[in-house]
Amino acid sequence: MVAGLEALGHPADSILAEASIPRDTVDGDPEGTVPLESMMALWEVAREATGDEQVGIHLAEAAPVGSFEVHAYAVLSSPTLRDAYHRACRYQRLIHEGTNLSLEEGIQEGILSHSLPGGLAVGQQPAEFLVTAWVRFGRLVAGRDWLPSRVCFAHQAPADISEHRRLFGEGVLFSSGRTALHVPNTILDIPNSRADAALVRMMDRYAETTLQWAPSRSTLSGRVREQLVEALSSGAPTALQVADSLNMSVRTLHRGLRQEDTSFRVLLEQLRRERAADLLTNRRCSIAEVAFLVGFSELSAFYRAFKRWTGTTPAEFQAQAAAASAALPPDPTP
C-alpha cells in the first residue's frame, strides 16, 4: 500500500500517521506487524485522503513488483500460474496469520478466494486490491492479458464500475458474499517463460522456515464456521447445537466470539449469504433449492433475508449472474 501511494504521488507518511501506524513499522522492522483494525482504518484513510473510490485497484496496479517482496519473487518464478497461485496460498500466513487464501480446483476452472477469520470477507478497498494484485501477477506469469471467468466481491456495486470492467471484463459480480477470482484451466496451465526452479526452491525454503516460527492460530470463529458448514443444509443450526459440538457452554461460545469481534449471528448470516450467492450463480439450482440448502424452511423468509443481504431479490441476483456469464468474451487461448 505504501509503495503504491508513493508511486502515485500521495502523502504516504501523513496517511500512515492518521491511521496510527508508525512509519518505522513499515520500513524499519522486517518482523513488524500491524493489527487488522489498523489496516482496515488505513484503507479508509487512504480512500478519503486520495479522494479515489477505487484506491484499492489503483494501488495494486501502481505498487512496484518488488514491494510485494518474497511473495512476488516466488509467484513470478513458478512454472505455471496454477503453481504460482498454490504457492501464494501456502505463503498467506506470512502476510496475516488468521486470513485464508485457497485455490479450489475444478473441471473447467480454478477459484482463488480470500477470507478473514470466520470466513468473513474484507471490505471494498482491500478486496479490490487483492483481486487486482492476483490478476496483475497472473498476467505476468502467463505472459498475456487474459480475462477471468468471473470476479466476485462481497460488497455492493459502486456507482462507477468502469475500472472493474477495464481490468476484469464484464464478468464481475458484486454482493456475492465472497472475494474470489475464477480462472480458466487453460490459463492456469500456461507455462511461465520466466520460471526459475532454483529461485523457487530458495524462496520455498525461506518461506517454510519462516512459517515454522509463525504457526497458524486456530480461531474460535473458524471452528464455529466449520460446524455451521456441516450443519447448514439440515436447517438453521442453533448456538446451543454448535456449542455442544465444540464441548463448551453457550455463554463461553458467545464470549469467545465477542473477543474475536464477531458473533454467532454474524457468522451464520455471512455463511448463508455466501452459500446462497454461490448457488444462485449455478443456474441448475432453483431458488427453492437454494433456500433449503442454506437452512430456510420458508421461501418467503429466504427472499426477505437475501434482499436484506444484497439489496436485490434472489431472482434478480440470479439473472445478473447469468447475464455476466453470457457477456464474457470467448477464451483467447488457442
Residue, then its C-alpha position, 0 to 999 in steps of 0.5 A: m500500500v505504501a509503495g503504491l501511494e508513493a508511486l502515485g504521488h500521495p502523502a504516504d507518511s501523513i496517511l500512515a500517521e492518521a491511521s496510527i501506524p508508525r512509519d518505522t513499522v513499515d520500513g524499519d522492522p522486517e518482523g513488524t506487524v500491524p493489527l487488522e483494525s489498523m489496516m482496515a482504518l488505513w484503507e479508509v484513510a487512504r480512500e478519503a485522503t486520495g479522494d479515489e473510490q477505487v484506491g484499492i485497484h489503483l494501488a495494486e496496479a501502481a505498487p512496484v513488483g518488488s514491494f510485494e517482496v518474497h511473495a512476488y519473487a516466488v509467484l513470478s518464478s513458478p512454472t505455471l500460474r496454477d503453481a504460482y497461485h498454490r504457492a501464494c496460498r501456502y505463503q498467506r500466513l506470512i502476510h496475516e496469520g488468521t486470513n485464508l487464501s485457497l485455490e479450489e480446483g475444478i473441471q473447467e476452472g480454478i477459484l482463488s478466494h480470500s477470507l478473514p477469520g470466520g470466513l468473513a470477507v474484507g471490505q471494498q478497498p482491500a478486496e479490490f486490491l487483492v483481486t487486482a494484485w492476483v490478476r496483475f501477477g497472473r498476467l505476468v506469469a502467463g505472459r498475456d492479458w487474459l480475462p477471468s471467468r468471473v470476479c466476485f466481491a462481497h460488497q455492493a456495486p459502486a456507482d462507477i464500475s468502469e475500472h472493474r470492467r477495464l481490468f476484469g471484463e464484464g464478468v464481475l459480480f458484486s454482493s456475492g458474499r465472497t472475494a474470489l477470482h475464477v480462472p480458466n484451466t487453460i490459463l492456469d496451465i500456461p507455462n511461465s517463460r520466466a520460471d526459475a526452479a532454483l529461485v523457487r526452491m530458495m524462496d520455498r525454503y525461506a518461506e517454510t522456515t519462516l512459517q515454522w516460527a509463525p504457526s497458524r492460530s486456530t480461531l474460535s470463529g473458524r471452528v464455529r464456521e466449520q460446524l455451521v458448514e456441516a450443519l447448514s443444509s439440515g436447517a438453521p443450526t442453533a448456538l446451543q447445537v454448535a456449542d455442544s459440538l465444540n464441548m463448551s457452554v453457550r455463554t463461553l461460545h458467545r464470549g469467545l466470539r465477542q473477543e474475536d469481534t464477531s458473533f454467532r449471528v454474524l457468522l451464520e448470516q455471512l455463511r448463508r449469504e455466501r452459500a446462497a450467492d454461490l448457488l444462485t450463480n449455478r443456474r441448475c439450482s432453483i431458488a427453492e433449492v437454494a433456500f433449503l440448502v442454506g437452512f430456510s424452511e420458508l421461501s418467503a423468509f429466504y427472499r426477505a433475508f437475501k434482499r436484506w443481504t444484497g439489496t436485490t431479490p434472489a431472482e434478480f441476483q440470479a439473472q445478473a449472474a447469468a447475464a455476466s456469464a453470457a457477456l464474457p468474451p470467448d477464451p483467447t487461448p488457442 
